[in-house]
Amino acid sequence: MKIMTWKRCCVNTGLKVTKINCEIDGQRLDVFLSDNLPGVTRSGAQKLIEQGRVLLYGGTGISPVRKSHKTSAGEVFQVTLDEPVETDLLPQNIPLDIVYEDEDICVVNKPRGMVVHPSPGHADSTLVNALMYHCGDSLSGIGGELRPGIVHRIDKDTSGLILVAKSDSAHVKLAAQLADRTLTREYEAVVRGVVKSDEGVIDAPIGRHPRDRKRQAVTSQQRQNPREAVTYYEVVARYNGYTHIKCRLKTGRTHQIRVHMAHIGHPVVGDIVYGRKSAELGLSGQCLHAKRLKFIHPRSGEVVELSTDLPTYFTALLARLK
């Protein structure tokens, strides 16, 4: 796969077909592909398999393979990859709150209201635009067409720490930590209602909402292709009708904390999607902050722990509740 410099963002307009000879017995196919295709993570390899882009040469011709396939020495795979080309998404000089940076990674404290990457309705002024200006050519291309360097995301109206990879090798290693759950993310939130237990675990699969495709929902294994979702929570303080909590993610599904807290009857304050449909306590978005990150540095192998202060909107709400 061709990895471009990221002075401009990329869109996929072409396809590239490559063949890979296998010399390993009994390896998971997604692991084998991520090890042998530069810039392809395990999750990316799984998507390629699901999309029918991975074919196996056999005695009767060439055919798609399943995700459960285990490799055998002598097999030959054909993989179709996107070939990125430049488009006109440009870097923008937007101030960033850089918590940590070196030649491999950058950790940004994203403000509430900033979109992480371009999407319909948000073509510019995103974190990606700002990173392209700040980092120049030094951004991993593994994030795809519109997400260079982005290892994980948080919602537009969620503030806090985001980890960015400045090289493909760093991105692969950080993505692996995200997959095997050695990368730890801790959030703080204010939720509606008084949470009775001092701590707890919400283990409930999350999938697409059956009627509203813009929302997620706790759903059964038989509907909407749910994925495992586990959130650990701990009470920090209780107020009259509200609770300040910490949340640690075992998994990282879309809107996970917001969906899980609403599921147990304690939606995040200000969340008009999963909670009240109107502004609450003067907030213009959910009171949710990604406060802490812990991961293994992709080059040094040392454990890195980073945290931020709670933002002004959060502390102002706590003062009001007190």
C-alpha positions as CSV (number, residue, x, y, z in Angstrom):
1,M,0.0,0.0,0.0
2,K,1.3,3.4,-0.9
3,I,1.6,5.7,2.1
4,M,1.7,9.3,1.2
5,T,2.9,12.3,3.0
6,W,0.0,14.1,4.7
7,K,0.4,17.7,3.6
8,R,-2.9,17.1,2.1
9,C,-5.5,14.5,3.1
10,C,-6.3,11.5,1.0
11,V,-9.3,9.9,-0.6
12,N,-9.3,6.4,-2.1
13,T,-9.9,6.6,-5.8
14,G,-7.9,3.5,-7.0
15,L,-7.2,-0.1,-6.1
16,K,-3.9,-2.0,-5.9
17,V,-3.8,-5.8,-6.0
18,T,-0.9,-7.6,-4.3
19,K,0.0,-11.2,-3.8
20,I,1.5,-12.7,-0.6
21,N,3.2,-16.1,-0.3
22,C,2.6,-17.7,3.1
23,E,5.4,-19.7,4.9
24,I,3.6,-20.1,8.2
25,D,1.3,-22.8,9.5
26,G,-1.6,-22.2,11.9
27,Q,-1.5,-18.4,12.1
28,R,-4.6,-16.2,12.3
29,L,-5.2,-14.7,8.9
30,D,-5.7,-11.1,10.2
31,V,-2.4,-11.4,12.1
32,F,-0.6,-12.8,9.1
33,L,-1.9,-10.0,6.8
34,S,-1.0,-7.2,9.3
35,D,2.5,-8.6,9.6
36,N,3.0,-8.7,5.9
37,L,1.2,-5.7,4.6
38,P,2.8,-2.3,5.5
39,G,0.4,0.1,7.0
40,V,-2.4,-2.5,7.6
41,T,-3.4,-3.1,11.2
42,R,-5.2,-6.2,12.5
43,S,-8.6,-4.4,12.5
44,G,-7.8,-3.2,9.0
45,A,-7.0,-6.7,7.9
46,Q,-10.3,-8.0,9.3
47,K,-12.2,-5.4,7.3
48,L,-10.4,-6.4,4.1
49,I,-11.5,-10.0,4.8
50,E,-15.1,-9.0,5.6
51,Q,-15.2,-7.0,2.3
52,G,-14.1,-10.0,0.3
53,R,-10.8,-8.3,-0.6
54,V,-8.7,-11.3,0.5
55,L,-8.7,-14.2,-1.9
56,L,-6.9,-17.6,-1.7
57,Y,-5.4,-19.4,-4.6
58,G,-6.4,-23.1,-4.6
59,G,-6.6,-26.2,-6.8
60,T,-10.0,-25.1,-8.2
61,G,-9.2,-21.4,-8.7
62,I,-9.3,-18.3,-6.5
63,S,-11.9,-17.8,-3.8
64,P,-12.6,-15.5,-0.8
65,V,-11.5,-16.7,2.7
66,R,-13.2,-16.5,6.0
67,K,-12.0,-14.6,9.1
68,S,-11.6,-17.9,10.9
69,H,-9.1,-19.1,8.3
70,K,-5.7,-20.4,9.7
71,T,-2.7,-20.1,7.4
72,S,-0.8,-23.1,5.9
73,A,2.7,-22.9,4.4
74,G,2.6,-22.7,0.7
75,E,-0.7,-20.7,0.4
76,V,-0.9,-17.7,-1.8
77,F,-3.2,-14.8,-1.0
78,Q,-4.4,-12.0,-3.3
79,V,-5.3,-8.8,-1.5
80,T,-6.9,-5.7,-2.9
81,L,-6.0,-2.5,-1.2
82,D,-7.1,1.1,-1.6
83,E,-4.5,3.4,-3.4
84,P,-4.7,6.9,-1.8
85,V,-4.4,10.1,-3.9
86,E,-4.4,13.7,-2.8
87,T,-7.4,15.8,-2.4
88,D,-7.9,19.5,-1.3
89,L,-8.3,19.1,2.4
90,L,-5.7,21.4,3.7
91,P,-3.8,22.0,7.0
92,Q,-5.2,24.8,9.2
93,N,-3.4,26.8,11.7
94,I,-5.6,26.0,14.7
95,P,-4.1,26.2,18.2
96,L,-3.6,22.9,19.9
97,D,-3.2,22.0,23.6
98,I,-0.2,19.6,23.3
99,V,0.2,17.5,26.5
100,Y,3.1,15.4,25.2
101,E,5.1,15.2,22.0
102,D,8.2,13.5,20.6
103,E,9.3,12.1,17.2
104,D,6.9,9.2,17.4
105,I,3.7,10.4,19.1
106,C,1.7,13.4,20.0
107,V,-1.0,13.6,22.8
108,V,-3.6,16.4,22.4
109,N,-6.1,17.7,24.9
110,K,-9.0,18.2,22.6
111,P,-11.5,20.9,23.5
112,R,-15.2,20.2,23.6
113,G,-16.9,21.1,20.3
114,M,-14.0,20.2,18.0
115,V,-14.6,17.3,15.6
116,V,-11.7,14.8,15.4
117,H,-11.7,14.2,11.6
118,P,-13.6,15.4,8.5
119,S,-17.0,14.0,8.0
120,P,-20.2,15.1,6.2
121,G,-21.1,18.6,7.6
122,H,-17.6,19.0,9.1
123,A,-15.2,19.4,6.1
124,D,-12.6,21.5,8.0
125,S,-11.6,23.1,11.3
126,T,-11.1,19.5,12.7
127,L,-8.4,18.1,14.8
128,V,-7.0,16.4,11.7
129,N,-6.7,19.8,9.9
130,A,-4.9,21.2,13.0
131,L,-2.5,18.2,13.2
132,M,-1.7,18.4,9.5
133,Y,-0.5,22.0,10.1
134,H,1.3,21.2,13.3
135,C,3.0,18.0,12.3
136,G,3.6,18.6,8.6
137,D,4.7,15.4,6.9
138,S,5.1,13.6,10.3
139,L,1.8,11.8,10.6
140,S,1.0,8.1,10.2
141,G,-0.9,7.3,7.1
142,I,-2.5,4.2,8.7
143,G,-5.5,6.1,9.9
144,G,-7.0,6.1,6.4
145,E,-8.2,8.7,4.0
146,L,-9.4,11.3,6.5
147,R,-7.8,10.2,9.8
148,P,-4.0,10.4,9.4
149,G,-2.3,9.6,12.7
150,I,-5.6,9.1,14.7
151,V,-5.2,6.1,16.9
152,H,-8.5,6.4,18.7
153,R,-11.4,9.0,18.7
154,I,-13.6,10.8,21.1
155,D,-16.9,12.5,20.3
156,K,-17.2,16.2,19.2
157,D,-18.7,17.3,22.5
158,T,-16.4,15.1,24.6
159,S,-13.2,16.8,25.7
160,G,-9.8,15.3,26.6
161,L,-6.8,13.3,25.6
162,I,-6.3,11.9,22.1
163,L,-3.3,9.8,21.1
164,V,-1.8,10.6,17.7
165,A,0.9,8.5,15.9
166,K,3.5,10.4,13.9
167,S,4.9,7.3,12.1
168,D,3.4,4.1,10.7
169,S,5.5,1.9,13.0
170,A,4.3,3.8,16.0
171,H,0.6,3.6,14.8
172,V,0.8,-0.2,14.4
173,K,2.2,-0.7,17.9
174,L,-0.3,1.6,19.5
175,A,-3.2,0.0,17.6
176,A,-2.1,-3.3,18.9
177,Q,-2.2,-2.0,22.4
178,L,-5.7,-0.7,21.8
179,A,-6.7,-4.1,20.5
180,D,-5.2,-6.1,23.3
181,R,-6.4,-3.6,25.9
182,T,-3.0,-2.6,27.3
183,L,-3.8,1.0,26.4
184,T,-5.8,2.4,29.3
185,R,-8.3,5.3,28.9
186,E,-10.0,6.8,31.9
187,Y,-12.8,9.4,31.7
188,E,-14.7,11.5,34.2
189,A,-18.4,12.5,33.8
190,V,-21.3,13.9,35.7
191,V,-24.4,11.7,35.3
192,R,-28.1,12.3,36.2
193,G,-29.4,10.6,39.3
194,V,-27.6,9.3,42.4
195,V,-25.6,6.2,41.6
196,K,-26.0,3.9,44.6
197,S,-23.0,1.5,44.2
198,D,-19.6,3.0,44.9
199,E,-18.3,1.1,41.9
200,G,-19.5,-1.3,39.2
201,V,-19.1,-3.0,35.8
202,I,-21.4,-2.5,32.9
203,D,-21.0,-5.5,30.6
204,A,-23.5,-5.1,27.8
205,P,-23.0,-5.5,24.0
206,I,-23.4,-2.4,21.8
207,G,-24.7,-2.3,18.3
208,R,-26.4,0.0,15.9
209,H,-29.8,1.3,17.1
210,P,-32.5,-0.7,15.4
211,R,-34.4,2.4,14.2
212,D,-31.9,5.3,14.3
213,R,-28.6,4.6,12.5
214,K,-27.0,7.6,13.9
215,R,-27.3,6.2,17.4
216,Q,-25.9,3.2,19.2
217,A,-27.8,0.9,21.7
218,V,-27.3,-2.0,24.0
219,T,-28.8,-4.8,22.0
220,S,-29.1,-8.6,21.8
221,Q,-26.7,-10.9,20.0
222,Q,-29.4,-11.6,17.5
223,R,-29.9,-8.0,16.3
224,Q,-27.7,-5.2,14.9
225,N,-24.4,-7.1,15.0
226,P,-23.5,-6.0,18.6
227,R,-19.9,-6.0,19.8
228,E,-18.6,-6.7,23.3
229,A,-18.6,-3.6,25.4
230,V,-17.4,-3.3,29.0
231,T,-17.2,-0.2,31.2
232,Y,-15.9,0.1,34.7
233,Y,-17.2,3.0,36.8
234,E,-16.4,4.4,40.2
235,V,-18.2,7.2,42.2
236,V,-16.2,10.3,42.9
237,A,-18.9,12.3,44.6
238,R,-22.7,12.4,45.0
239,Y,-24.8,15.5,44.8
240,N,-28.5,16.3,45.0
241,G,-29.8,14.4,41.9
242,Y,-26.4,14.0,40.2
243,T,-23.2,11.9,40.5
244,H,-19.6,12.6,39.6
245,I,-18.0,9.4,38.3
246,K,-14.8,7.9,36.8
247,C,-15.1,5.4,34.0
248,R,-12.4,3.1,32.6
249,L,-12.9,1.4,29.2
250,K,-12.1,-2.2,28.6
251,T,-13.5,-1.9,25.1
252,G,-13.9,1.3,23.0
253,R,-17.2,1.2,21.2
254,T,-18.8,4.3,19.6
255,H,-20.5,6.4,22.3
256,Q,-19.8,3.5,24.8
257,I,-19.9,5.5,28.1
258,R,-22.9,7.5,27.0
259,V,-24.8,4.4,25.9
260,H,-23.9,2.3,29.0
261,M,-24.7,5.0,31.6
262,A,-28.0,5.7,29.9
263,H,-28.6,2.0,29.9
264,I,-28.4,1.8,33.7
265,G,-30.6,4.8,34.1
266,H,-27.9,7.5,34.6
267,P,-27.3,9.3,31.4
268,V,-24.4,11.8,31.1
269,V,-25.6,15.3,31.9
270,G,-26.0,17.4,28.8
271,D,-26.2,14.4,26.5
272,I,-29.3,15.2,24.3
273,V,-28.9,12.0,22.2
274,Y,-29.1,9.4,25.1
275,G,-30.4,11.6,27.9
276,R,-32.7,14.6,28.1
277,K,-33.6,16.1,24.7
278,S,-32.9,19.7,25.8
279,A,-30.0,21.5,27.4
280,E,-29.4,20.7,31.1
281,L,-27.8,22.9,33.8
282,G,-26.7,25.3,31.1
283,L,-24.5,22.8,29.2
284,S,-24.2,22.8,25.4
285,G,-22.9,19.2,25.3
286,Q,-22.3,16.2,27.4
287,C,-20.2,16.5,30.6
288,L,-17.6,13.9,29.7
289,H,-13.9,14.3,29.7
290,A,-11.1,11.9,28.7
291,K,-8.8,12.6,31.6
292,R,-6.1,9.9,31.6
293,L,-4.1,7.8,29.2
294,K,-1.7,5.0,30.0
295,F,0.3,3.2,27.3
296,I,3.6,1.7,26.4
297,H,5.8,4.0,24.3
298,P,6.2,2.5,20.8
299,R,9.9,3.1,20.6
300,S,11.3,3.1,24.2
301,G,9.0,0.4,25.6
302,E,8.5,2.6,28.7
303,V,5.1,3.1,30.3
304,V,3.7,6.5,29.7
305,E,1.0,8.0,31.9
306,L,-0.6,11.3,31.1
307,S,-3.5,13.2,32.6
308,T,-5.2,16.6,32.3
309,D,-7.0,18.9,34.6
310,L,-10.8,19.0,34.3
311,P,-11.9,21.7,31.9
312,T,-13.6,24.9,32.9
313,Y,-17.1,23.8,31.9
314,F,-16.7,20.6,34.1
315,T,-15.4,22.4,37.2
316,A,-18.0,25.1,36.8
317,L,-20.8,22.4,36.8
318,L,-19.3,20.7,39.9
319,A,-19.2,24.1,41.7
320,R,-22.8,24.7,40.8
321,L,-23.8,21.2,42.1
322,K,-21.9,21.8,45.4
